């Protein structure tokens, strides 16, 4: 992964997520981690789609 400078807000969000994940029971941790990873991957994919084609618009 390339070095990336995070904003203070991103760091706060990451810390909050880490604290939430630390509270997840051991038997559920794999499932929750998988769900979080899928959400983050989807958000990253959406950001790349928006960056390459400009803002998404809906036309009827």
C-alpha positions in Angstrom: 0.0 0.0 0.0 1.3 3.4 -0.9 2.0 5.9 1.9 -1.0 8.1 2.5 -1.4 11.1 4.7 -4.7 10.9 6.6 -6.7 13.9 7.8 -7.4 14.2 11.6 -11.0 13.3 10.8 -9.9 10.1 9.1 -7.7 9.2 12.0 -10.5 9.8 14.5 -12.8 7.6 12.4 -10.1 4.9 12.2 -9.6 5.0 16.0 -13.4 4.8 16.6 -13.6 1.8 14.3 -10.7 0.1 16.0 -12.4 0.6 19.4 -15.7 -0.8 18.1 -13.9 -3.9 16.6 -12.1 -4.4 19.9 -15.4 -4.9 21.6 -16.7 -7.5 19.2 -16.8 -11.0 20.8 -14.1 -13.3 19.6 -16.6 -15.7 17.9 -18.0 -12.9 15.8 -14.8 -11.0 15.0 -14.2 -12.8 11.7 -17.7 -12.0 10.4 -17.6 -8.4 11.5 -14.2 -7.9 10.1 -15.3 -9.4 6.8 -18.3 -7.1 6.7 -16.3 -4.0 7.5 -13.7 -4.9 4.8 -16.5 -5.4 2.2 -18.0 -2.0 3.1 -14.6 -0.3 2.8 -13.8 -2.0 -0.5 -17.2 -0.9 -1.9 -16.6 2.7 -0.7 -13.1 2.7 -2.4 -14.6 1.3 -5.6 -17.3 4.0 -5.6 -14.7 6.7 -5.0 -12.6 5.5 -8.0 -15.7 5.3 -10.2 -16.7 8.9 -9.2 -13.1 10.1 -9.7 -12.8 8.6 -13.2 -16.2 9.7 -14.6 -16.9 12.8 -12.6 -19.8 13.1 -10.2 -22.5 10.5 -10.6 -25.8 11.8 -12.0 -29.1 10.1 -12.4 -31.1 10.7 -15.5 -34.6 9.5 -16.1 
